[in-house]
Amino acid sequence: MTIEAVIFDLDGVIIDTEEVWEDVRRQYVASYGRSFLPDTQDRMMGMSTGEWSAHLADEVGVPRTAAEVAADVLGQMAERYKSDLPLIPGAVETVRRLGERFTLGLASSSARVLIDQVLATAGLTGAFQVTLSTEEVPRGKPAPDVYLAVADKLGVAPAVCAAIEDSSNGLRSAAAAGLAVIAVPHGVYPPAEDALAAASLVIDRIADLTPEEVAALR
């Protein structure tokens, strides 16, 4: 058995946006006189658009429907990405380097509009054979749905895929789908110990990942 495909997460792996997401959503919630619950930020990491917008509407109490919350926040995020994309150093080069040896997919909790904008701004449109948002599968991370769907669309078994993830829910999702998991822990939002334990390889920087390390996972 050998690794045939590599499936990247987006936020926290290619772009460093957790702080941007937190800033935009906190300001949005505050504009309605509300504030995050103690566990809101941790819970939303890895959630699909429908899941986090429902959380902000139904549990945090923003007086808008979940659909309206999603449209508002996604619009603000897309505008930021057009002019100020926080690429993680070495991420674009790593995508291209791994793409020379492996088939590439992308499994993101971001909405489709944001995935497409990020790839366009980063010059990575076409680098991935398959890109999927968790809004395009039944359940968001930590459920395995998005990774299983990407592997299926790539035409490969999950067991011959490697996933690159940073968050607790992302790591859990990839592990539950049966992929070999590579963790790139986020410095500000480190994954939980149980989630990190599912990783076969833990690296400090995405820029350091080599095709040889990926191939050695199986």
Buried (B, 14 or more C-beta within 10 A) or exposed (E): EEBBBBBBBBBBBBBBBBEBBBEBBBEBBEEBEBEBEEEBBEBBBBBBBBBBBBBBBEEBEBEBEBEEBBBBBBEBBBEBBEEEBBBBEBBBEBBEBBBEBBBBBBBBBBBBBBBBBBBEBBEBEEBBBBBBBBBBBEBBBBBBBBBBBBBEEBEBBBBBBBBBBBBBBBBBBBBBBBBBBBBBBBEEBBBEEEBBEBBBBEBEEBBEBEBEEBBEBB
